[in-house]
Amino acid sequence: MPDGLKGLDEITKGGLPKSRPTLICGSMGSGKTLFAMEFLMRGAPDYGEPGVFLTFAETPEDLAKNFISLTGCRVASS
């Protein structure tokens, strides 16, 4: 399934597996949060796929601030 993230479809040879969960892993600062939020903001609406963002370490307000600082896009914080 295409993911809406520039360049990732080429790296993954077409996108993420359809109808399967995908776990994104990495150390702090590796881009996991940005990846997930980019997918939800672009890939999910563009391709009609559902998505879930789960975090145990960041508040909704911190996530919104982080995303705005990285992308310039505004998101609802709750």
PDB file of N, CA, C, O and CB in Angstrom:
ATOM      1  N   MET A   1       0.839  -1.162   0.000  1.00  0.00           N
ATOM      2  CA  MET A   1       0.000   0.000   0.000  1.00  0.00           C
ATOM      3  C   MET A   1       0.890   1.233   0.000  1.00  0.00           C
ATOM      4  O   MET A   1       1.776   1.339   0.848  1.00  0.00           O
ATOM      5  CB  MET A   1      -0.958  -0.006   1.206  1.00  0.00           C
ATOM      6  N   PRO A   2       0.685   2.169  -0.923  1.00  0.00           N
ATOM      7  CA  PRO A   2       1.463   3.403  -0.893  1.00  0.00           C
ATOM      8  C   PRO A   2       1.247   4.129   0.434  1.00  0.00           C
ATOM      9  O   PRO A   2       0.167   4.048   1.017  1.00  0.00           O
ATOM     10  CB  PRO A   2       1.081   4.317  -2.077  1.00  0.00           C
ATOM     11  N   ASP A   3       2.266   4.835   0.908  1.00  0.00           N
ATOM     12  CA  ASP A   3       2.188   5.446   2.231  1.00  0.00           C
ATOM     13  C   ASP A   3       2.103   6.965   2.219  1.00  0.00           C
ATOM     14  O   ASP A   3       1.850   7.570   3.261  1.00  0.00           O
ATOM     15  CB  ASP A   3       3.366   5.037   3.027  1.00  0.00           C
ATOM     16  N   GLY A   4       2.308   7.595   1.070  1.00  0.00           N
ATOM     17  CA  GLY A   4       2.223   9.039   0.999  1.00  0.00           C
ATOM     18  C   GLY A   4       3.470   9.767   1.450  1.00  0.00           C
ATOM     19  O   GLY A   4       3.489  10.997   1.482  1.00  0.00           O
ATOM     20  N   LEU A   5       4.516   9.028   1.802  1.00  0.00           N
ATOM     21  CA  LEU A   5       5.757   9.635   2.266  1.00  0.00           C
ATOM     22  C   LEU A   5       6.774   9.630   1.126  1.00  0.00           C
ATOM     23  O   LEU A   5       7.115   8.579   0.585  1.00  0.00           O
ATOM     24  CB  LEU A   5       6.314   8.883   3.510  1.00  0.00           C
ATOM     25  N   LYS A   6       7.243  10.808   0.779  1.00  0.00           N
ATOM     26  CA  LYS A   6       8.143  10.964  -0.353  1.00  0.00           C
ATOM     27  C   LYS A   6       9.374  10.063  -0.217  1.00  0.00           C
ATOM     28  O   LYS A   6      10.099  10.142   0.775  1.00  0.00           O
ATOM     29  CB  LYS A   6       8.570  12.423  -0.486  1.00  0.00           C
ATOM     30  N   GLY A   7       9.600   9.226  -1.197  1.00  0.00           N
ATOM     31  CA  GLY A   7      10.771   8.361  -1.236  1.00  0.00           C
ATOM     32  C   GLY A   7      10.608   7.015  -0.556  1.00  0.00           C
ATOM     33  O   GLY A   7      11.333   6.073  -0.875  1.00  0.00           O
ATOM     34  N   LEU A   8       9.669   6.906   0.374  1.00  0.00           N
ATOM     35  CA  LEU A   8       9.548   5.644   1.115  1.00  0.00           C
ATOM     36  C   LEU A   8       8.998   4.522   0.251  1.00  0.00           C
ATOM     37  O   LEU A   8       9.403   3.371   0.415  1.00  0.00           O
ATOM     38  CB  LEU A   8       8.657   5.831   2.329  1.00  0.00           C
ATOM     39  N   ASP A   9       8.084   4.826  -0.668  1.00  0.00           N
ATOM     40  CA  ASP A   9       7.553   3.784  -1.548  1.00  0.00           C
ATOM     41  C   ASP A   9       8.668   3.117  -2.348  1.00  0.00           C
ATOM     42  O   ASP A   9       8.636   1.907  -2.574  1.00  0.00           O
ATOM     43  CB  ASP A   9       6.506   4.372  -2.499  1.00  0.00           C
ATOM     44  N   GLU A  10       9.647   3.902  -2.774  1.00  0.00           N
ATOM     45  CA  GLU A  10      10.771   3.330  -3.519  1.00  0.00           C
ATOM     46  C   GLU A  10      11.623   2.428  -2.626  1.00  0.00           C
ATOM     47  O   GLU A  10      12.032   1.343  -3.038  1.00  0.00           O
ATOM     48  CB  GLU A  10      11.638   4.448  -4.118  1.00  0.00           C
ATOM     49  N   ILE A  11      11.884   2.882  -1.414  1.00  0.00           N
ATOM     50  CA  ILE A  11      12.712   2.100  -0.488  1.00  0.00           C
ATOM     51  C   ILE A  11      12.028   0.778  -0.125  1.00  0.00           C
ATOM     52  O   ILE A  11      12.679  -0.264  -0.047  1.00  0.00           O
ATOM     53  CB  ILE A  11      13.003   2.915   0.792  1.00  0.00           C
ATOM     54  N   THR A  12      10.712   0.832   0.095  1.00  0.00           N
ATOM     55  CA  THR A  12       9.977  -0.365   0.522  1.00  0.00           C
ATOM     56  C   THR A  12       9.367  -1.141  -0.642  1.00  0.00           C
ATOM     57  O   THR A  12       8.592  -2.075  -0.437  1.00  0.00           O
ATOM     58  CB  THR A  12       8.883   0.025   1.485  1.00  0.00           C
ATOM     59  N   LYS A  13       9.724  -0.749  -1.866  1.00  0.00           N
ATOM     60  CA  LYS A  13       9.234  -1.420  -3.077  1.00  0.00           C
ATOM     61  C   LYS A  13       7.713  -1.436  -3.155  1.00  0.00           C
ATOM     62  O   LYS A  13       7.097  -2.474  -3.395  1.00  0.00           O
ATOM     63  CB  LYS A  13       9.759  -2.843  -3.133  1.00  0.00           C
ATOM     64  N   GLY A  14       7.118  -0.251  -2.946  1.00  0.00           N
ATOM     65  CA  GLY A  14       5.677  -0.123  -3.112  1.00  0.00           C
ATOM     66  C   GLY A  14       4.921   0.357  -1.897  1.00  0.00           C
ATOM     67  O   GLY A  14       3.733   0.661  -2.007  1.00  0.00           O
ATOM     68  N   GLY A  15       5.545   0.438  -0.762  1.00  0.00           N
ATOM     69  CA  GLY A  15       4.866   0.932   0.431  1.00  0.00           C
ATOM     70  C   GLY A  15       4.776  -0.114   1.527  1.00  0.00           C
ATOM     71  O   GLY A  15       5.462  -1.136   1.500  1.00  0.00           O
ATOM     72  N   LEU A  16       3.920   0.165   2.484  1.00  0.00           N
ATOM     73  CA  LEU A  16       3.746  -0.726   3.633  1.00  0.00           C
ATOM     74  C   LEU A  16       2.816  -1.875   3.275  1.00  0.00           C
ATOM     75  O   LEU A  16       1.975  -1.729   2.387  1.00  0.00           O
ATOM     76  CB  LEU A  16       3.196   0.049   4.847  1.00  0.00           C
ATOM     77  N   PRO A  17       2.949  -3.024   3.952  1.00  0.00           N
ATOM     78  CA  PRO A  17       2.064  -4.158   3.655  1.00  0.00           C
ATOM     79  C   PRO A  17       0.608  -3.801   3.945  1.00  0.00           C
ATOM     80  O   PRO A  17       0.303  -3.255   5.005  1.00  0.00           O
ATOM     81  CB  PRO A  17       2.479  -5.398   4.476  1.00  0.00           C
ATOM     82  N   LYS A  18      -0.286  -4.106   3.014  1.00  0.00           N
ATOM     83  CA  LYS A  18      -1.706  -3.811   3.177  1.00  0.00           C
ATOM     84  C   LYS A  18      -2.340  -4.788   4.160  1.00  0.00           C
ATOM     85  O   LYS A  18      -2.033  -5.980   4.162  1.00  0.00           O
ATOM     86  CB  LYS A  18      -2.431  -3.868   1.821  1.00  0.00           C
ATOM     87  N   SER A  19      -3.227  -4.262   4.990  1.00  0.00           N
ATOM     88  CA  SER A  19      -4.006  -5.059   5.957  1.00  0.00           C
ATOM     89  C   SER A  19      -3.136  -5.750   6.990  1.00  0.00           C
ATOM     90  O   SER A  19      -3.514  -6.794   7.520  1.00  0.00           O
ATOM     91  CB  SER A  19      -4.828  -6.098   5.229  1.00  0.00           C
ATOM     92  N   ARG A  20      -1.970  -5.176   7.283  1.00  0.00           N
ATOM     93  CA  ARG A  20      -1.087  -5.731   8.310  1.00  0.00           C
ATOM     94  C   ARG A  20      -0.583  -4.592   9.170  1.00  0.00           C
ATOM     95  O   ARG A  20      -0.337  -3.500   8.656  1.00  0.00           O
ATOM     96  CB  ARG A  20       0.101  -6.521   7.681  1.00  0.00           C
ATOM     97  N   PRO A  21      -0.421  -4.818  10.478  1.00  0.00           N
ATOM     98  CA  PRO A  21       0.148  -3.765  11.318  1.00  0.00           C
ATOM     99  C   PRO A  21       1.628  -3.573  10.993  1.00  0.00           C
ATOM    100  O   PRO A  21       2.319  -4.520  10.618  1.00  0.00           O
ATOM    101  CB  PRO A  21      -0.036  -4.101  12.814  1.00  0.00           C
ATOM    102  N   THR A  22       2.099  -2.353  11.140  1.00  0.00           N
ATOM    103  CA  THR A  22       3.512  -2.049  10.919  1.00  0.00           C
ATOM    104  C   THR A  22       4.050  -1.367  12.163  1.00  0.00           C
ATOM    105  O   THR A  22       3.545  -0.318  12.561  1.00  0.00           O
ATOM    106  CB  THR A  22       3.716  -1.150   9.653  1.00  0.00           C
ATOM    107  N   LEU A  23       5.059  -1.944  12.777  1.00  0.00           N
ATOM    108  CA  LEU A  23       5.689  -1.381  13.958  1.00  0.00           C
ATOM    109  C   LEU A  23       6.922  -0.600  13.531  1.00  0.00           C
ATOM    110  O   LEU A  23       7.791  -1.129  12.837  1.00  0.00           O
ATOM    111  CB  LEU A  23       6.057  -2.489  14.978  1.00  0.00           C
ATOM    112  N   ILE A  24       6.996   0.654  13.947  1.00  0.00           N
ATOM    113  CA  ILE A  24       8.134   1.501  13.634  1.00  0.00           C
ATOM    114  C   ILE A  24       9.015   1.559  14.876  1.00  0.00           C
ATOM    115  O   ILE A  24       8.568   1.999  15.935  1.00  0.00           O
ATOM    116  CB  ILE A  24       7.681   2.936  13.182  1.00  0.00           C
ATOM    117  N   CYS A  25      10.255   1.120  14.754  1.00  0.00           N
ATOM    118  CA  CYS A  25      11.185   1.069  15.882  1.00  0.00           C
ATOM    119  C   CYS A  25      12.408   1.941  15.613  1.00  0.00           C
ATOM    120  O   CYS A  25      12.791   2.151  14.462  1.00  0.00           O
ATOM    121  CB  CYS A  25      11.616  -0.382  16.159  1.00  0.00           C
ATOM    122  N   GLY A  26      13.006   2.437  16.670  1.00  0.00           N
ATOM    123  CA  GLY A  26      14.236   3.209  16.543  1.00  0.00           C
ATOM    124  C   GLY A  26      14.559   3.910  17.842  1.00  0.00           C
ATOM    125  O   GLY A  26      13.732   3.977  18.751  1.00  0.00           O
ATOM    126  N   SER A  27      15.770   4.432  17.922  1.00  0.00           N
ATOM    127  CA  SER A  27      16.181   5.134  19.127  1.00  0.00           C
ATOM    128  C   SER A  27      15.578   6.537  19.153  1.00  0.00           C
ATOM    129  O   SER A  27      15.005   6.996  18.166  1.00  0.00           O
ATOM    130  CB  SER A  27      17.715   5.205  19.214  1.00  0.00           C
ATOM    131  N   MET A  28      15.714   7.206  20.290  1.00  0.00           N
ATOM    132  CA  MET A  28      15.193   8.548  20.447  1.00  0.00           C
ATOM    133  C   MET A  28      15.799   9.472  19.388  1.00  0.00           C
ATOM    134  O   MET A  28      17.012   9.490  19.181  1.00  0.00           O
ATOM    135  CB  MET A  28      15.483   9.077  21.863  1.00  0.00           C
ATOM    136  N   GLY A  29      14.936  10.232  18.728  1.00  0.00           N
ATOM    137  CA  GLY A  29      15.402  11.172  17.722  1.00  0.00           C
ATOM    138  C   GLY A  29      15.553  10.597  16.330  1.00  0.00           C
ATOM    139  O   GLY A  29      16.027  11.287  15.427  1.00  0.00           O
ATOM    140  N   SER A  30      15.158   9.341  16.135  1.00  0.00           N
ATOM    141  CA  SER A  30      15.340   8.710  14.818  1.00  0.00           C
ATOM    142  C   SER A  30      14.215   9.019  13.835  1.00  0.00           C
ATOM    143  O   SER A  30      14.318   8.679  12.657  1.00  0.00           O
ATOM    144  CB  SER A  30      15.453   7.216  14.983  1.00  0.00           C
ATOM    145  N   GLY A  31      13.141   9.658  14.301  1.00  0.00           N
ATOM    146  CA  GLY A  31      12.064  10.050  13.396  1.00  0.00           C
ATOM    147  C   GLY A  31      10.800   9.223  13.466  1.00  0.00           C
ATOM    148  O   GLY A  31       9.946   9.334  12.586  1.00  0.00           O
ATOM    149  N   LYS A  32      10.658   8.399  14.484  1.00  0.00           N
ATOM    150  CA  LYS A  32       9.470   7.542  14.593  1.00  0.00           C
ATOM    151  C   LYS A  32       8.182   8.369  14.678  1.00  0.00           C
ATOM    152  O   LYS A  32       7.211   8.092  13.975  1.00  0.00           O
ATOM    153  CB  LYS A  32       9.587   6.631  15.823  1.00  0.00           C
ATOM    154  N   THR A  33       8.187   9.372  15.533  1.00  0.00           N
ATOM    155  CA  THR A  33       7.002  10.203  15.720  1.00  0.00           C
ATOM    156  C   THR A  33       6.656  10.936  14.433  1.00  0.00           C
ATOM    157  O   THR A  33       5.496  10.955  14.022  1.00  0.00           O
ATOM    158  CB  THR A  33       7.219  11.205  16.860  1.00  0.00           C
ATOM    159  N   LEU A  34       7.641  11.532  13.803  1.00  0.00           N
ATOM    160  CA  LEU A  34       7.410  12.254  12.559  1.00  0.00           C
ATOM    161  C   LEU A  34       6.889  11.311  11.472  1.00  0.00           C
ATOM    162  O   LEU A  34       5.972  11.665  10.732  1.00  0.00           O
ATOM    163  CB  LEU A  34       8.702  12.944  12.093  1.00  0.00           C
ATOM    164  N   PHE A  35       7.465  10.124  11.374  1.00  0.00           N
ATOM    165  CA  PHE A  35       7.003   9.134  10.399  1.00  0.00           C
ATOM    166  C   PHE A  35       5.529   8.829  10.606  1.00  0.00           C
ATOM    167  O   PHE A  35       4.740   8.878   9.662  1.00  0.00           O
ATOM    168  CB  PHE A  35       7.831   7.842  10.500  1.00  0.00           C
ATOM    169  N   ALA A  36       5.155   8.515  11.844  1.00  0.00           N
ATOM    170  CA  ALA A  36       3.775   8.145  12.139  1.00  0.00           C
ATOM    171  C   ALA A  36       2.816   9.291  11.854  1.00  0.00           C
ATOM    172  O   ALA A  36       1.756   9.079  11.264  1.00  0.00           O
ATOM    173  CB  ALA A  36       3.644   7.709  13.588  1.00  0.00           C
ATOM    174  N   MET A  37       3.172  10.493  12.263  1.00  0.00           N
ATOM    175  CA  MET A  37       2.292  11.630  12.057  1.00  0.00           C
ATOM    176  C   MET A  37       2.192  11.996  10.573  1.00  0.00           C
ATOM    177  O   MET A  37       1.118  12.369  10.102  1.00  0.00           O
ATOM    178  CB  MET A  37       2.785  12.827  12.863  1.00  0.00           C
ATOM    179  N   GLU A  38       3.277  11.896   9.851  1.00  0.00           N
ATOM    180  CA  GLU A  38       3.249  12.147   8.401  1.00  0.00           C
ATOM    181  C   GLU A  38       2.334  11.140   7.709  1.00  0.00           C
ATOM    182  O   GLU A  38       1.547  11.510   6.839  1.00  0.00           O
ATOM    183  CB  GLU A  38       4.680  12.073   7.802  1.00  0.00           C
ATOM    184  N   PHE A  39       2.434   9.888   8.089  1.00  0.00           N
ATOM    185  CA  PHE A  39       1.569   8.875   7.486  1.00  0.00           C
ATOM    186  C   PHE A  39       0.103   9.181   7.760  1.00  0.00           C
ATOM    187  O   PHE A  39      -0.733   9.124   6.858  1.00  0.00           O
ATOM    188  CB  PHE A  39       1.925   7.482   8.014  1.00  0.00           C
ATOM    189  N   LEU A  40      -0.197   9.504   9.008  1.00  0.00           N
ATOM    190  CA  LEU A  40      -1.588   9.790   9.359  1.00  0.00           C
ATOM    191  C   LEU A  40      -2.103  11.053   8.670  1.00  0.00           C
ATOM    192  O   LEU A  40      -3.274  11.117   8.295  1.00  0.00           O
ATOM    193  CB  LEU A  40      -1.727   9.934  10.869  1.00  0.00           C
ATOM    194  N   MET A  41      -1.252  12.044   8.502  1.00  0.00           N
ATOM    195  CA  MET A  41      -1.666  13.303   7.885  1.00  0.00           C
ATOM    196  C   MET A  41      -1.746  13.212   6.364  1.00  0.00           C
ATOM    197  O   MET A  41      -2.551  13.912   5.749  1.00  0.00           O
ATOM    198  CB  MET A  41      -0.708  14.406   8.277  1.00  0.00           C
ATOM    199  N   ARG A  42      -0.925  12.362   5.748  1.00  0.00           N
ATOM    200  CA  ARG A  42      -0.878  12.304   4.283  1.00  0.00           C
ATOM    201  C   ARG A  42      -1.316  10.943   3.732  1.00  0.00           C
ATOM    202  O   ARG A  42      -2.210  10.870   2.888  1.00  0.00           O
ATOM    203  CB  ARG A  42       0.529  12.616   3.802  1.00  0.00           C
ATOM    204  N   GLY A  43      -0.699   9.894   4.200  1.00  0.00           N
ATOM    205  CA  GLY A  43      -0.974   8.573   3.637  1.00  0.00           C
ATOM    206  C   GLY A  43      -2.373   8.069   3.918  1.00  0.00           C
ATOM    207  O   GLY A  43      -3.036   7.550   3.020  1.00  0.00           O
ATOM    208  N   ALA A  44      -2.829   8.213   5.136  1.00  0.00           N
ATOM    209  CA  ALA A  44      -4.141   7.681   5.487  1.00  0.00           C
ATOM    210  C   ALA A  44      -5.270   8.351   4.704  1.00  0.00           C
ATOM    211  O   ALA A  44      -6.080   7.645   4.103  1.00  0.00           O
ATOM    212  CB  ALA A  44      -4.381   7.846   6.973  1.00  0.00           C
ATOM    213  N   PRO A  45      -5.359   9.686   4.686  1.00  0.00           N
ATOM    214  CA  PRO A  45      -6.461  10.303   3.925  1.00  0.00           C
ATOM    215  C   PRO A  45      -6.337  10.099   2.414  1.00  0.00           C
ATOM    216  O   PRO A  45      -7.343   9.906   1.732  1.00  0.00           O
ATOM    217  CB  PRO A  45      -6.520  11.790   4.224  1.00  0.00           C
ATOM    218  N   ASP A  46      -5.118  10.141   1.893  1.00  0.00           N
ATOM    219  CA  ASP A  46      -4.923  10.023   0.446  1.00  0.00           C
ATOM    220  C   ASP A  46      -5.270   8.628  -0.076  1.00  0.00           C
ATOM    221  O   ASP A  46      -5.682   8.481  -1.226  1.00  0.00           O
ATOM    222  CB  ASP A  46      -3.485  10.359   0.089  1.00  0.00           C
ATOM    223  N   TYR A  47      -5.105   7.611   0.760  1.00  0.00           N
ATOM    224  CA  TYR A  47      -5.327   6.239   0.313  1.00  0.00           C
ATOM    225  C   TYR A  47      -6.474   5.549   1.046  1.00  0.00           C
ATOM    226  O   TYR A  47      -6.705   4.357   0.846  1.00  0.00           O
ATOM    227  CB  TYR A  47      -4.068   5.440   0.490  1.00  0.00           C
ATOM    228  N   GLY A  48      -7.192   6.283   1.890  1.00  0.00           N
ATOM    229  CA  GLY A  48      -8.366   5.732   2.571  1.00  0.00           C
ATOM    230  C   GLY A  48      -8.053   4.642   3.568  1.00  0.00           C
ATOM    231  O   GLY A  48      -8.889   3.774   3.822  1.00  0.00           O
ATOM    232  N   GLU A  49      -6.863   4.672   4.136  1.00  0.00           N
ATOM    233  CA  GLU A  49      -6.469   3.646   5.100  1.00  0.00           C
ATOM    234  C   GLU A  49      -6.562   4.199   6.525  1.00  0.00           C
ATOM    235  O   GLU A  49      -6.207   5.354   6.762  1.00  0.00           O
ATOM    236  CB  GLU A  49      -5.032   3.144   4.807  1.00  0.00           C
ATOM    237  N   PRO A  50      -7.033   3.390   7.466  1.00  0.00           N
ATOM    238  CA  PRO A  50      -7.084   3.842   8.858  1.00  0.00           C
ATOM    239  C   PRO A  50      -5.691   3.819   9.472  1.00  0.00           C
ATOM    240  O   PRO A  50      -4.785   3.165   8.957  1.00  0.00           O
ATOM    241  CB  PRO A  50      -8.045   2.963   9.683  1.00  0.00           C
ATOM    242  N   GLY A  51      -5.533   4.526  10.556  1.00  0.00           N
ATOM    243  CA  GLY A  51      -4.257   4.519  11.261  1.00  0.00           C
ATOM    244  C   GLY A  51      -4.467   4.822  12.729  1.00  0.00           C
ATOM    245  O   GLY A  51      -5.436   5.480  13.109  1.00  0.00           O
ATOM    246  N   VAL A  52      -3.560   4.343  13.544  1.00  0.00           N
ATOM    247  CA  VAL A  52      -3.603   4.578  14.988  1.00  0.00           C
ATOM    248  C   VAL A  52      -2.238   5.080  15.414  1.00  0.00           C
ATOM    249  O   VAL A  52      -1.212   4.516  15.032  1.00  0.00           O
ATOM    250  CB  VAL A  52      -4.001   3.281  15.778  1.00  0.00           C
ATOM    251  N   PHE A  53      -2.227   6.142  16.206  1.00  0.00           N
ATOM    252  CA  PHE A  53      -0.975   6.656  16.758  1.00  0.00           C
ATOM    253  C   PHE A  53      -1.025   6.410  18.249  1.00  0.00           C
ATOM    254  O   PHE A  53      -1.940   6.878  18.926  1.00  0.00           O
ATOM    255  CB  PHE A  53      -0.763   8.185  16.431  1.00  0.00           C
ATOM    256  N   LEU A  54      -0.052   5.681  18.770  1.00  0.00           N
ATOM    257  CA  LEU A  54      -0.018   5.317  20.175  1.00  0.00           C
ATOM    258  C   LEU A  54       1.301   5.777  20.768  1.00  0.00           C
ATOM    259  O   LEU A  54       2.366   5.454  20.243  1.00  0.00           O
ATOM    260  CB  LEU A  54      -0.208   3.793  20.364  1.00  0.00           C
ATOM    261  N   THR A  55       1.237   6.525  21.853  1.00  0.00           N
ATOM    262  CA  THR A  55       2.457   6.947  22.533  1.00  0.00           C
ATOM    263  C   THR A  55       2.264   6.854  24.031  1.00  0.00           C
ATOM    264  O   THR A  55       1.160   7.049  24.540  1.00  0.00           O
ATOM    265  CB  THR A  55       2.849   8.378  22.129  1.00  0.00           C
ATOM    266  N   PHE A  56       3.333   6.559  24.727  1.00  0.00           N
ATOM    267  CA  PHE A  56       3.289   6.483  26.179  1.00  0.00           C
ATOM    268  C   PHE A  56       4.134   7.585  26.817  1.00  0.00           C
ATOM    269  O   PHE A  56       4.097   7.773  28.033  1.00  0.00           O
ATOM    270  CB  PHE A  56       3.769   5.113  26.649  1.00  0.00           C
ATOM    271  N   ALA A  57       4.891   8.309  26.000  1.00  0.00           N
ATOM    272  CA  ALA A  57       5.865   9.239  26.552  1.00  0.00           C
ATOM    273  C   ALA A  57       5.546  10.709  26.304  1.00  0.00           C
ATOM    274  O   ALA A  57       6.127  11.572  26.962  1.00  0.00           O
ATOM    275  CB  ALA A  57       7.198   8.934  25.992  1.00  0.00           C
ATOM    276  N   GLU A  58       4.643  11.024  25.377  1.00  0.00           N
ATOM    277  CA  GLU A  58       4.410  12.422  25.019  1.00  0.00           C
ATOM    278  C   GLU A  58       2.941  12.792  25.209  1.00  0.00           C
ATOM    279  O   GLU A  58       2.043  11.987  24.962  1.00  0.00           O
ATOM    280  CB  GLU A  58       4.840  12.683  23.566  1.00  0.00           C
ATOM    281  N   THR A  59       2.717  14.026  25.653  1.00  0.00           N
ATOM    282  CA  THR A  59       1.348  14.516  25.794  1.00  0.00           C
ATOM    283  C   THR A  59       0.834  14.962  24.428  1.00  0.00           C
ATOM    284  O   THR A  59       1.632  15.224  23.528  1.00  0.00           O
ATOM    285  CB  THR A  59       1.276  15.686  26.821  1.00  0.00           C
ATOM    286  N   PRO A  60      -0.477  15.051  24.260  1.00  0.00           N
ATOM    287  CA  PRO A  60      -1.017  15.552  22.985  1.00  0.00           C
ATOM    288  C   PRO A  60      -0.476  16.939  22.632  1.00  0.00           C
ATOM    289  O   PRO A  60      -0.199  17.225  21.467  1.00  0.00           O
ATOM    290  CB  PRO A  60      -2.544  15.600  23.047  1.00  0.00           C
ATOM    291  N   GLU A  61      -0.330  17.789  23.634  1.00  0.00           N
ATOM    292  CA  GLU A  61       0.189  19.139  23.385  1.00  0.00           C
ATOM    293  C   GLU A  61       1.632  19.092  22.901  1.00  0.00           C
ATOM    294  O   GLU A  61       1.998  19.812  21.971  1.00  0.00           O
ATOM    295  CB  GLU A  61       0.092  19.994  24.654  1.00  0.00           C
ATOM    296  N   ASP A  62       2.454  18.249  23.526  1.00  0.00           N
ATOM    297  CA  ASP A  62       3.859  18.112  23.106  1.00  0.00           C
ATOM    298  C   ASP A  62       3.947  17.562  21.680  1.00  0.00           C
ATOM    299  O   ASP A  62       4.777  18.011  20.890  1.00  0.00           O
ATOM    300  CB  ASP A  62       4.631  17.186  24.081  1.00  0.00           C
ATOM    301  N   LEU A  63       3.091  16.593  21.354  1.00  0.00           N
ATOM    302  CA  LEU A  63       3.078  16.039  19.998  1.00  0.00           C
ATOM    303  C   LEU A  63       2.724  17.112  18.976  1.00  0.00           C
ATOM    304  O   LEU A  63       3.362  17.212  17.929  1.00  0.00           O
ATOM    305  CB  LEU A  63       2.087  14.872  19.902  1.00  0.00           C
ATOM    306  N   ALA A  64       1.704  17.914  19.281  1.00  0.00           N
ATOM    307  CA  ALA A  64       1.292  18.970  18.354  1.00  0.00           C
ATOM    308  C   ALA A  64       2.411  19.985  18.154  1.00  0.00           C
ATOM    309  O   ALA A  64       2.687  20.384  17.023  1.00  0.00           O
ATOM    310  CB  ALA A  64       0.028  19.674  18.868  1.00  0.00           C
ATOM    311  N   LYS A  65       3.062  20.408  19.242  1.00  0.00           N
ATOM    312  CA  LYS A  65       4.177  21.357  19.136  1.00  0.00           C
ATOM    313  C   LYS A  65       5.328  20.771  18.328  1.00  0.00           C
ATOM    314  O   LYS A  65       5.906  21.453  17.482  1.00  0.00           O
ATOM    315  CB  LYS A  65       4.671  21.758  20.529  1.00  0.00           C
ATOM    316  N   ASN A  66       5.658  19.518  18.586  1.00  0.00           N
ATOM    317  CA  ASN A  66       6.740  18.839  17.876  1.00  0.00           C
ATOM    318  C   ASN A  66       6.441  18.766  16.385  1.00  0.00           C
ATOM    319  O   ASN A  66       7.303  19.061  15.556  1.00  0.00           O
ATOM    320  CB  ASN A  66       6.956  17.429  18.444  1.00  0.00           C
ATOM    321  N   PHE A  67       5.232  18.378  16.053  1.00  0.00           N
ATOM    322  CA  PHE A  67       4.863  18.237  14.647  1.00  0.00           C
ATOM    323  C   PHE A  67       4.878  19.585  13.930  1.00  0.00           C
ATOM    324  O   PHE A  67       5.365  19.685  12.804  1.00  0.00           O
ATOM    325  CB  PHE A  67       3.482  17.594  14.525  1.00  0.00           C
ATOM    326  N   ILE A  68       4.351  20.612  14.576  1.00  0.00           N
ATOM    327  CA  ILE A  68       4.352  21.954  13.976  1.00  0.00           C
ATOM    328  C   ILE A  68       5.780  22.421  13.732  1.00  0.00           C
ATOM    329  O   ILE A  68       6.077  22.988  12.680  1.00  0.00           O
ATOM    330  CB  ILE A  68       3.608  22.962  14.884  1.00  0.00           C
ATOM    331  N   SER A  69       6.672  22.185  14.706  1.00  0.00           N
ATOM    332  CA  SER A  69       8.054  22.650  14.557  1.00  0.00           C
ATOM    333  C   SER A  69       8.788  21.912  13.444  1.00  0.00           C
ATOM    334  O   SER A  69       9.688  22.477  12.824  1.00  0.00           O
ATOM    335  CB  SER A  69       8.808  22.480  15.868  1.00  0.00           C
ATOM    336  N   LEU A  70       8.424  20.676  13.181  1.00  0.00           N
ATOM    337  CA  LEU A  70       9.095  19.887  12.161  1.00  0.00           C
ATOM    338  C   LEU A  70       8.514  20.068  10.760  1.00  0.00           C
ATOM    339  O   LEU A  70       9.243  19.982   9.772  1.00  0.00           O
ATOM    340  CB  LEU A  70       9.039  18.449  12.535  1.00  0.00           C
ATOM    341  N   THR A  71       7.221  20.315  10.668  1.00  0.00           N
ATOM    342  CA  THR A  71       6.568  20.329   9.368  1.00  0.00           C
ATOM    343  C   THR A  71       5.895  21.641   8.995  1.00  0.00           C
ATOM    344  O   THR A  71       5.640  21.897   7.818  1.00  0.00           O
ATOM    345  CB  THR A  71       5.570  19.260   9.326  1.00  0.00           C
ATOM    346  N   GLY A  72       5.609  22.466   9.982  1.00  0.00           N
ATOM    347  CA  GLY A  72       4.854  23.678   9.715  1.00  0.00           C
ATOM    348  C   GLY A  72       3.353  23.444   9.643  1.00  0.00           C
ATOM    349  O   GLY A  72       2.583  24.397   9.517  1.00  0.00           O
ATOM    350  N   CYS A  73       2.923  22.174   9.721  1.00  0.00           N
ATOM    351  CA  CYS A  73       1.499  21.841   9.681  1.00  0.00           C
ATOM    352  C   CYS A  73       0.913  21.903  11.087  1.00  0.00           C
ATOM    353  O   CYS A  73       1.578  21.551  12.061  1.00  0.00           O
ATOM    354  CB  CYS A  73       1.279  20.437   9.062  1.00  0.00           C
ATOM    355  N   ARG A  74      -0.311  22.343  11.184  1.00  0.00           N
ATOM    356  CA  ARG A  74      -0.994  22.380  12.475  1.00  0.00           C
ATOM    357  C   ARG A  74      -1.886  21.150  12.610  1.00  0.00           C
ATOM    358  O   ARG A  74      -2.528  20.720  11.652  1.00  0.00           O
ATOM    359  CB  ARG A  74      -1.826  23.683  12.626  1.00  0.00           C
ATOM    360  N   VAL A  75      -1.912  20.598  13.818  1.00  0.00           N
ATOM    361  CA  VAL A  75      -2.787  19.457  14.116  1.00  0.00           C
ATOM    362  C   VAL A  75      -3.526  19.734  15.411  1.00  0.00           C
ATOM    363  O   VAL A  75      -3.046  20.491  16.256  1.00  0.00           O
ATOM    364  CB  VAL A  75      -1.975  18.128  14.217  1.00  0.00           C
ATOM    365  N   ALA A  76      -4.675  19.133  15.569  1.00  0.00           N
ATOM    366  CA  ALA A  76      -5.422  19.255  16.825  1.00  0.00           C
ATOM    367  C   ALA A  76      -4.683  18.472  17.894  1.00  0.00           C
ATOM    368  O   ALA A  76      -4.177  17.384  17.617  1.00  0.00           O
ATOM    369  CB  ALA A  76      -6.895  18.740  16.673  1.00  0.00           C
ATOM    370  N   SER A  77      -4.609  18.996  19.100  1.00  0.00           N
ATOM    371  CA  SER A  77      -3.845  18.319  20.142  1.00  0.00           C
ATOM    372  C   SER A  77      -4.708  17.399  20.989  1.00  0.00           C
ATOM    373  O   SER A  77      -4.182  16.736  21.882  1.00  0.00           O
ATOM    374  CB  SER A  77      -3.169  19.332  21.027  1.00  0.00           C
ATOM    375  N   SER A  78      -6.010  17.332  20.745  1.00  0.00           N
ATOM    376  CA  SER A  78      -6.849  16.365  21.462  1.00  0.00           C
ATOM    377  C   SER A  78      -8.147  16.140  20.752  1.00  0.00           C
ATOM    378  O   SER A  78      -8.976  15.356  21.214  1.00  0.00           O
ATOM    379  CB  SER A  78      -7.118  16.826  22.875  1.00  0.00           C
TER     380      SER A  78
END
